[in-house]
Amino acid sequence: MSAIPTPYLLYLGAATDFLGLKTARGLATFAPEKCVGEWRHDDCPYSVGLDRVTLDEGVVRGARTLVIGIANPGGRMDARVVADAVAAARAGLNVAAGLHQRLRGEPDLVAAAEAAGVQLFDVRDPPADLPVGNGRPRAGRRLLTVGTDCSVGKMYAALALTRAMQARGHAADFRATGQTGILVAGSGIAIDAVVADFIAGAVETLSPPREDGGWDLIEGQGSLFHPSFAGVSTGLLHGAQADALVLCHEVGRETLRGLSHSRVPGLAECLDANLRAARLTSPDVRAVGVCLNTASLDEAAARAACAAVEGELGLPVTDPYRFGAAPIVAEIERCFAA
Amino acid sequence: MSAIPTPYLLYLGAATDFLGLKTARGLATFAPEKCVGEWRHDDCPYSVGLDRVTLDEGVVRGARTLVIGIANPGGRMDARVVADAVAAARAGLNVAAGLHQRLRGEPDLVAAAEAAGVQLFDVRDPPADLPVGNGRPRAGRRLLTVGTDCSVGKMYAALALTRAMQARGHAADFRATGQTGILVAGSGIAIDAVVADFIAGAVETLSPPREDGGWDLIEGQGSLFHPSFAGVSTGLLHGAQADALVLCHEVGRETLRGLSHSRVPGLAECLDANLRAARLTSPDVRAVGVCLNTASLDEAAARAACAAVEGELGLPVTDPYRFGAAPIVAEIERCFAA
């Protein structure tokens, strides 16, 4: 995939599902300098905190690419989204999306892009000729973020840890496994979009051996406890061959995303299951911390929540968005001193 | 995918690789009544034990579909195979194959099929619009075969159990998850070929709720302990929502298929991990038996191997190909009495 031209105009459309704005929120948080604003309709009750602009205003501000920043669990676009993307292409913008439903599968959009001479970027398209995983030990240090559920902050945690590691002078690279991460990082592989036989092999490809003593910080996906997506999480664990795991959890989340009949697992149970599965390809894997998403709490309650989990699990606990990732970086330095 | 018309003419062509005949051998073993014969050239040294017929004789015997029963290591068809498939289409046969290389990717074959009004069945193509899994409890009883490794007899076990259940008067259906099983059953979904996000959903689609008190016997894939494919196995476990698991193992297999550096897990450890993972969507799942592939042993040693595992795990153990599946069916009847 060639590089996606920036800056982006973030498309929220008429989204009414806050969790479905994950891509837009991720970009607004981690790459605001790449975004000229957000384009949303009056029936969208949410903002990601950027300037609200129309399509035309986005063009005037110099946007090069419209990013479809919304997703429902099935990853499909409704007719209005497609129509807006067509309008953007006609206005001279490239269009990027990370949905299962591909932009190139929309004939009207393909025609509009061809007529306008702009490109369509389906960031979920996997690379051709991925290998199956082999599980052989490879050089380099790797950390994987794992979660109690989908959308609990695994990408945020991996990005925050990458930046904190770099700030401490470590060679460290974020490895994106989802559409938002790919748009933030500029490269990566959408693991949930590869053919099932190649999940682990895709992660081995994404995070190849490294000899510089540095770290790959790999973005986790799904949860071993999510009945829809645990296969992806399992292959990711095995392909990552992680030296270190960081468990991510959203405080107050009681039922799994999209599955109100399924309860979020306990943190100790979840961490134990992840360590057990990870040992298949990384026998010495260890947990180095917990990242809590405490957005629902005030600061005192957030600190108390971190302290409570720290007491329960005996690991550094932080909300990386609120309190930074330093405690976990310190634990990594302690556990993996040269 | 609509059902593949039977009977089949099995195509062996000029195959010189015995392992590559797996699909043809599976059909000849489990669905000989669906096969009018085998079509092989003089330079093919192997038979799968059916009558050797020409294309024309196959047509005269009433064949409806030519099944490409061979695969070379690359999963590709050479020019002679394509030419023979074209000849079969012109002779009025549908053509089915489970190769990576798709029949619909061969322009000459597509044209011949269109001209003759016959269909091409790429049995690895997943259905369009698969849902993501939801893990909600659904009606009906389901059994899944799981394994210590790939290619240890999970399809054979599921088919043998289906027939043994039927012979005891139970409503029972085999649910195929791989290409050979799909050709035996006439329908199914090649789970390893679906996009990773949809593994569990594909299995929920393959084995929908049933209200007749009968059983679905679902063919397992891969192994939770195989670093290449455990993601597939995990999604399959969760989508299957199995009431009963049968563990499959090949006696004497010491390292994982394709990964000589990885050891086959112990049976107790493997069964325990499968039960633990399965409980996410089926809390009351239980093991009902073990199927050993004892092809490498003489009969006395095979019986001794079964007895040893029975003593270790406290479950009925059989080689279904050699000794039948009755002990496991009896355990199912005991555990799930109405």
Interface residues (C-beta under 8 A of the other chain):
Chain A: P73 G74 G75 H100 V132 G133 N134 G135 R136 I191 D192 A193 V194 V195 A196 D197 I199 A200 G201 L224 F225 P227 S228 F229 A230 G231 V232 S233 T234 G235 L236 H238 G239 G258 L259 H261 S262 A273 R276 A277 L280 T281
Chain B: P131 V132 G133 N134 G135 R136 I191 D192 A193 V194 V195 A196 D197 I199 A200 G201 L224 F225 P227 S228 F229 A230 G231 V232 S233 T234 G235 L236 H238 G239 G258 L259 H261 S262 A273 R276 A277 L280 T281
